[in-house]
Amino acid sequence: MINIHLLVEIHPALNISTLVNNLKSASSKRVRNEFPVHIAKFYWKPYFRNRAYYVGSVGNVTLETINRYVEQQGTKERHPNPNDTV
């Protein structure tokens, strides 16, 4: 499974589930169009994404702290900073 972390700023009136589904649909379509032979070996249904997703919001942290957190995902070593709230 591949996890993708995105940092986005959206208008409060925008429905987050609509944004996520649009992003997942567009990326799924693009991957299928660019790598049809490779994808066909693993995914025989007309879709290959999972409907699940996680959304979190942040406040009172700097963009630098969030970026550092995202960059450390998937690395073997993590050196947590006790001052970080993320």
C-alpha positions, 0 to 999 in steps of 0.5 A: 500500500502506498500512503500519500501525504498532501498539505493543502489549504482549502476554503472552509466551505469546500467539502473535504470528501469531494476534494479527496474523491476528486484527487483520488479519481483524477490520480487513478485515471492518470495512472491507468492511462499512463501505465495500462499494461503494468496496472492490468497485471495487478488490478483487473477491476476498473478501479484500484483505489481504496475508498478510505482516507484520513484527513487531519487539520492542524493549528498553532504549528508552523508550516516548517513543522508540518513539512518536517513531519511529512518528510519523515514519514516512511523513513527508518529513523525518526528523531522526534523533537519534543517541542513539535506538536505534530 
